[in-house]
Amino acid sequence: MMSLDCFRQNSFRGSRPKRRLSLGEFKRAVSLSKYLVSLGGEIKGGDEEEWSADLKELLIGSKFASGRYSSVYHGFYKEKEVAIKLMSQPEEDEDLATALEKQFSLEVAFLFRLRHPNIITFVAACKNPPVFCIMTEYLVGGSLRKYLKKQDPRSLPHKIVLKMALDIARGMEYLHSQGIIHRDLKSENLLLGEDMHVKVADFGISCLESQCGREKKFTGTYRWMAPEMIKEKQHTKKVDVYSFGIVLWELLTALTPFHDMTPEQAAFAVAEKNARPPLPVDCPMALSHLINKCWSTNPDKRPQFDEIVSILENYSRSLEQDPMFFSSYDPSRQPTLSRCFPRCMSMCRSPSLKA
């Protein structure tokens, strides 16, 4: 039986003090921990042995995030700081329980194969129905949404906007190159390291593009969701490009999209009225041009992420060379995205992207 000393406030050696757990959080974490360890909680068979967790090495601490069917805790695994996602199947809904187990298996399979500096790093997983856990690296900066909430509206320097946008786009370019659609790209699922390095996280509702259908069991988040997903139509990886457009808007404004609407109202406005968050009057034309391309109603008119990376790299270099670049940019005098793309790919791509 593993030690539960990790629930003491001072048990995380060398880490910042954490808030005390509520009695409910404590009981739930202890209960889940004991359950996982009691019957081993390890996944065995085939390649799964490579990533099955040794739960005797796991210490679970305070909860810092939660979703509809899961909670995320800070902890240590083999003395390494980790984030621990705990999921539990409902006893009263057999179909949902089956779907959650399938979701867990897919998320672990994706995380296990993904290797990129802008994708969250997988550590281990454990399975003992009705409880499952997934461990990933712990990033001290928290979510991009949390960071933006601390900023004044429209205060982020354009250099930082481009840096973060490039991190996200590079991670998504890699993800799409692996045939995976994220389907829930939003600032809450983008995590920051100590150096403001951004990583894409949470693949709970991701799917292979070849297998994505019109699933209604799990969906993304309305404020960031493409209109075709809201309407439950067949969708492609271009739904992630739409969501990226919303995230880029967030970076520019530090605001929540459709903040004056409920999620359901936002979904109706996007799907039925073609509404989008209002761009700031002082938004650089170069960025507004890209955002409008990304959140186009027609998925075919949205750029691919490899195009987006090339465009952002070009913007970043131009801004470095000329601080007034955004003031002088005129999209009508620039090559179209499709014409610029091959030139950018051959002349401008960084070797570091070949991860």
C-alpha positions as CSV (number, residue, x, y, z in Angstrom):
1,M,0.0,0.0,0.0
2,M,1.5,3.3,-1.0
3,S,2.1,6.1,1.4
4,L,-0.5,8.9,1.6
5,D,1.9,11.3,3.3
6,C,1.6,13.4,0.1
7,F,-1.6,14.9,1.4
8,R,0.3,16.8,4.0
9,Q,0.8,20.5,3.1
10,N,4.6,20.3,3.4
11,S,5.1,16.9,1.8
12,F,6.1,18.2,-1.7
13,R,9.8,18.6,-1.3
14,G,11.3,21.6,-3.1
15,S,7.9,22.7,-4.6
16,R,5.9,25.8,-3.9
17,P,3.4,25.6,-1.0
18,K,0.0,24.2,-2.1
19,R,-3.4,25.0,-0.7
20,R,-4.8,22.5,1.7
21,L,-7.2,20.0,0.4
22,S,-10.9,20.2,1.4
23,L,-12.2,17.2,3.3
24,G,-14.1,16.1,0.2
25,E,-11.0,16.3,-2.0
26,F,-8.9,14.5,0.5
27,K,-11.4,11.6,0.9
28,R,-11.8,11.3,-2.9
29,A,-8.1,11.3,-3.6
30,V,-7.4,8.8,-0.8
31,S,-10.2,6.6,-2.0
32,L,-9.0,6.6,-5.6
33,S,-5.4,6.0,-4.6
34,K,-6.3,3.1,-2.3
35,Y,-8.5,1.6,-5.0
36,L,-5.8,1.8,-7.7
37,V,-3.2,0.3,-5.5
38,S,-5.3,-2.4,-3.9
39,L,-5.6,-4.5,-7.1
40,G,-2.4,-3.3,-8.7
41,G,-3.9,-0.8,-11.1
42,E,-1.4,-1.7,-13.7
43,I,-2.1,-2.3,-17.4
44,K,-0.4,-5.5,-18.6
45,G,-0.2,-7.1,-22.0
46,G,1.7,-6.4,-25.2
47,D,3.2,-3.0,-25.7
48,E,1.2,-1.6,-22.8
49,E,3.8,-2.9,-20.3
50,E,6.1,-0.1,-21.6
51,W,3.9,2.6,-20.1
52,S,2.1,0.8,-17.2
53,A,2.7,2.8,-13.9
54,D,4.3,1.4,-10.8
55,L,1.8,2.8,-8.3
56,K,4.1,2.2,-5.4
57,E,6.1,5.1,-6.8
58,L,3.1,7.5,-7.0
59,L,2.2,10.3,-4.6
60,I,-1.0,12.2,-5.2
61,G,-1.4,15.7,-3.9
62,S,-3.8,18.6,-4.3
63,K,-6.3,18.9,-7.1
64,F,-5.8,21.9,-9.4
65,A,-8.3,21.2,-12.3
66,S,-11.4,19.3,-13.0
67,G,-13.6,18.4,-16.0
68,R,-16.9,16.7,-16.5
69,Y,-15.6,13.2,-16.0
70,S,-12.1,13.7,-14.5
71,S,-10.0,15.6,-12.0
72,V,-6.3,16.6,-12.3
73,Y,-3.9,16.4,-9.3
74,H,-0.4,17.6,-8.7
75,G,1.9,14.8,-7.6
76,F,5.2,12.9,-7.8
77,Y,6.0,9.8,-9.7
78,K,9.4,8.2,-9.1
79,E,10.3,11.5,-7.5
80,K,9.5,13.5,-10.7
81,E,6.8,16.2,-10.6
82,V,3.7,15.1,-12.6
83,A,0.1,16.0,-13.3
84,I,-2.2,13.1,-12.6
85,K,-5.5,12.9,-14.4
86,L,-7.9,10.6,-12.6
87,M,-11.1,9.4,-14.3
88,S,-13.9,7.2,-12.8
89,Q,-16.6,5.4,-14.7
90,P,-20.2,6.0,-13.6
91,E,-22.0,2.9,-12.3
92,E,-25.4,4.1,-13.4
93,D,-24.6,4.5,-17.1
94,E,-23.0,1.5,-18.8
95,D,-22.8,3.2,-22.2
96,L,-21.0,6.2,-20.8
97,A,-18.7,3.9,-18.8
98,T,-17.7,2.0,-22.0
99,A,-17.2,5.3,-23.8
100,L,-14.9,6.7,-21.0
101,E,-12.8,3.5,-21.1
102,K,-12.4,3.9,-24.9
103,Q,-11.6,7.5,-24.4
104,F,-8.9,6.6,-21.9
105,S,-7.4,4.0,-24.2
106,L,-7.2,6.4,-27.1
107,E,-5.7,9.3,-25.1
108,V,-3.0,7.0,-23.7
109,A,-2.3,5.6,-27.2
110,F,-1.9,9.1,-28.6
111,L,0.2,10.4,-25.8
112,F,2.5,7.4,-25.9
113,R,3.4,7.9,-29.5
114,L,3.7,11.7,-29.6
115,R,7.1,13.3,-29.2
116,H,7.4,17.0,-29.9
117,P,8.7,20.0,-27.8
118,N,5.2,21.7,-28.1
119,I,3.2,18.6,-27.0
120,I,2.8,17.6,-23.4
121,T,5.1,14.8,-22.4
122,F,3.6,11.4,-21.4
123,V,4.9,9.7,-18.3
124,A,2.8,6.7,-17.4
125,A,-0.8,5.4,-17.0
126,C,-2.8,3.0,-14.9
127,K,-6.1,1.2,-15.2
128,N,-8.3,-0.5,-12.7
129,P,-11.9,-0.1,-13.7
130,P,-13.8,1.9,-12.7
131,V,-10.8,4.1,-12.1
132,F,-8.1,5.2,-14.6
133,C,-5.2,7.5,-14.4
134,I,-2.9,9.3,-16.9
135,M,0.4,10.9,-15.8
136,T,2.1,13.7,-17.8
137,E,4.8,16.2,-17.0
138,Y,3.8,19.0,-14.7
139,L,4.2,22.5,-16.1
140,V,4.6,25.2,-13.4
141,G,3.2,28.0,-15.6
142,G,-0.3,26.5,-15.6
143,S,-2.8,27.1,-18.4
144,L,-2.6,29.9,-21.0
145,R,-6.1,30.9,-19.9
146,K,-4.9,31.4,-16.4
147,Y,-2.0,33.5,-17.6
148,L,-4.2,35.7,-19.8
149,K,-6.7,36.3,-17.0
150,K,-3.8,38.1,-15.2
151,Q,-3.1,40.4,-18.1
152,D,-4.7,43.7,-18.9
153,P,-6.8,43.6,-22.1
154,R,-4.8,44.0,-25.3
155,S,-1.6,44.4,-23.3
156,L,0.5,41.4,-24.5
157,P,3.4,42.6,-26.7
158,H,3.1,41.4,-30.3
159,K,6.5,39.7,-30.0
160,I,5.1,37.5,-27.2
161,V,1.8,36.9,-29.1
162,L,3.8,35.6,-32.1
163,K,6.1,33.5,-29.9
164,M,3.2,31.8,-28.2
165,A,1.2,31.5,-31.4
166,L,4.2,29.8,-33.1
167,D,4.6,27.3,-30.2
168,I,0.9,26.3,-30.5
169,A,1.0,26.2,-34.3
170,R,4.1,24.0,-34.3
171,G,2.6,21.6,-31.9
172,M,-0.6,21.4,-34.0
173,E,1.3,21.0,-37.2
174,Y,3.0,18.0,-35.7
175,L,-0.2,16.6,-34.3
176,H,-1.9,16.8,-37.7
177,S,1.1,15.3,-39.4
178,Q,0.4,12.2,-37.2
179,G,-3.2,12.1,-38.5
180,I,-4.7,13.2,-35.2
181,I,-7.4,15.9,-34.7
182,H,-7.4,17.5,-31.3
183,R,-11.0,18.7,-31.3
184,D,-10.7,20.7,-28.1
185,L,-8.0,23.3,-28.8
186,K,-8.5,26.2,-26.3
187,S,-6.4,28.3,-23.9
188,E,-7.3,26.0,-21.0
189,N,-5.7,23.1,-22.8
190,L,-2.4,25.0,-23.6
191,L,0.1,24.8,-20.8
192,L,3.1,27.1,-20.0
193,G,6.5,26.1,-18.9
194,E,8.8,28.3,-16.8
195,D,10.2,29.9,-19.9
196,M,6.7,30.7,-21.3
197,H,7.1,27.7,-23.7
198,V,3.6,26.6,-24.7
199,K,2.6,22.9,-25.0
200,V,-0.6,21.4,-26.4
201,A,-2.3,19.2,-23.8
202,D,-5.5,17.2,-23.1
203,F,-6.2,14.7,-25.8
204,G,-9.3,13.3,-24.1
205,I,-11.6,13.8,-27.1
206,S,-9.0,13.6,-29.9
207,C,-9.4,11.2,-32.7
208,L,-7.6,9.9,-35.8
209,E,-8.8,11.9,-38.8
210,S,-9.6,8.7,-40.6
211,Q,-12.0,7.6,-37.8
212,C,-13.6,10.9,-36.7
213,G,-17.3,10.8,-37.2
214,R,-20.2,12.7,-35.7
215,E,-19.8,11.5,-32.1
216,K,-22.3,13.1,-29.7
217,K,-21.0,11.5,-26.5
218,F,-18.0,13.8,-26.1
219,T,-17.7,17.2,-27.7
220,G,-15.3,20.2,-27.5
221,T,-16.0,23.6,-25.9
222,Y,-18.6,25.8,-27.5
223,R,-16.8,29.1,-27.3
224,W,-13.9,27.6,-29.3
225,M,-15.8,25.1,-31.5
226,A,-16.0,25.3,-35.3
227,P,-19.5,25.7,-36.7
228,E,-19.5,22.3,-38.4
229,M,-18.8,20.6,-35.1
230,I,-21.6,22.6,-33.4
231,K,-24.0,21.4,-36.1
232,E,-22.7,17.8,-35.6
233,K,-21.6,17.6,-39.2
234,Q,-18.8,15.4,-40.5
235,H,-15.6,17.3,-39.7
236,T,-11.9,17.3,-40.5
237,K,-8.7,18.7,-39.0
238,K,-9.8,22.1,-40.1
239,V,-11.9,22.3,-36.9
240,D,-8.5,22.8,-35.0
241,V,-7.6,25.6,-37.3
242,Y,-10.8,27.4,-36.5
243,S,-10.1,26.9,-32.7
244,F,-6.6,28.3,-33.3
245,G,-8.1,31.4,-34.7
246,I,-10.1,31.9,-31.5
247,V,-6.9,31.3,-29.4
248,L,-5.0,33.8,-31.5
249,W,-7.8,36.3,-30.8
250,E,-7.4,35.5,-27.0
251,L,-3.6,36.2,-27.2
252,L,-4.3,39.6,-28.8
253,T,-7.1,40.6,-26.4
254,A,-6.5,38.5,-23.1
255,L,-10.3,38.2,-23.0
256,T,-12.7,35.2,-23.0
257,P,-14.4,34.7,-26.4
258,F,-18.1,35.6,-26.3
259,H,-17.7,36.6,-22.7
260,D,-21.2,38.3,-22.7
261,M,-22.9,35.1,-23.8
262,T,-23.6,31.7,-22.3
263,P,-21.8,28.8,-24.0
264,E,-25.1,27.8,-25.7
265,Q,-25.7,31.3,-26.9
266,A,-22.2,31.5,-28.3
267,A,-22.8,28.2,-30.1
268,F,-26.0,29.5,-31.7
269,A,-24.4,32.8,-32.7
270,V,-21.5,31.0,-34.4
271,A,-23.5,28.3,-36.1
272,E,-26.6,30.3,-37.1
273,K,-25.5,33.9,-37.4
274,N,-21.8,33.4,-38.4
275,A,-20.7,35.5,-35.3
276,R,-17.1,35.8,-34.3
277,P,-15.5,37.6,-31.3
278,P,-14.9,41.3,-32.3
279,L,-11.3,42.1,-33.3
280,P,-9.7,45.1,-31.6
281,V,-9.7,48.3,-33.6
282,D,-5.9,48.4,-33.2
283,C,-5.4,44.8,-34.2
284,P,-2.5,44.6,-36.7
285,M,-3.9,44.0,-40.2
286,A,-1.5,41.1,-40.7
287,L,-2.9,39.2,-37.7
288,S,-6.5,40.1,-38.4
289,H,-6.0,38.8,-41.9
290,L,-4.7,35.5,-40.6
291,I,-7.4,35.2,-37.9
292,N,-10.2,35.8,-40.4
293,K,-8.7,33.0,-42.6
294,C,-8.5,30.6,-39.7
295,W,-12.1,31.1,-38.5
296,S,-13.6,31.1,-42.0
297,T,-17.1,29.5,-42.1
298,N,-15.9,27.3,-45.0
299,P,-13.3,24.8,-43.7
300,D,-11.7,24.6,-47.1
301,K,-10.8,28.3,-46.9
302,R,-8.9,27.8,-43.6
303,P,-5.1,27.4,-44.0
304,Q,-3.2,24.2,-42.9
305,F,-1.0,24.5,-39.9
306,D,2.2,24.2,-41.9
307,E,1.0,27.3,-43.8
308,I,0.2,29.0,-40.5
309,V,3.7,28.2,-39.1
310,S,5.4,29.7,-42.2
311,I,3.3,32.8,-42.0
312,L,3.9,33.4,-38.3
313,E,7.7,32.7,-38.7
314,N,7.7,35.3,-41.5
315,Y,5.8,37.8,-39.3
316,S,8.2,37.2,-36.4
317,R,11.3,37.7,-38.6
318,S,9.8,40.8,-40.2
319,L,9.0,42.3,-36.7
320,E,12.5,41.6,-35.5
321,Q,14.0,43.4,-38.5
322,D,11.4,46.2,-38.5
323,P,9.6,47.1,-35.3
324,M,7.0,49.0,-37.5
325,F,6.3,46.0,-39.6
326,F,2.7,45.6,-38.4
327,S,1.9,49.3,-39.0
328,S,3.0,49.1,-42.7
329,Y,1.7,45.6,-43.5
330,D,-1.0,45.6,-46.3
331,P,-2.4,42.2,-47.2
332,S,-3.6,43.4,-50.6
333,R,0.1,43.9,-51.5
334,Q,1.2,40.5,-50.2
335,P,1.2,37.1,-52.0
336,T,-1.8,35.0,-51.3
337,L,-1.4,32.3,-48.6
338,S,-1.2,29.5,-51.3
339,R,1.3,31.4,-53.4
340,C,3.5,32.3,-50.4
341,F,3.5,28.9,-48.9
342,P,5.9,27.0,-51.1
343,R,8.4,29.9,-51.0
344,C,8.1,30.1,-47.2
345,M,8.6,26.3,-46.9
346,S,11.7,26.3,-49.0
347,M,13.3,29.4,-47.7
348,C,12.0,30.1,-44.2
349,R,11.5,26.8,-42.3
350,S,13.6,26.2,-39.2
351,P,15.4,22.8,-38.9
352,S,14.1,22.6,-35.3
353,L,10.6,22.0,-36.7
354,K,11.6,18.6,-38.0
355,A,10.8,16.9,-34.7
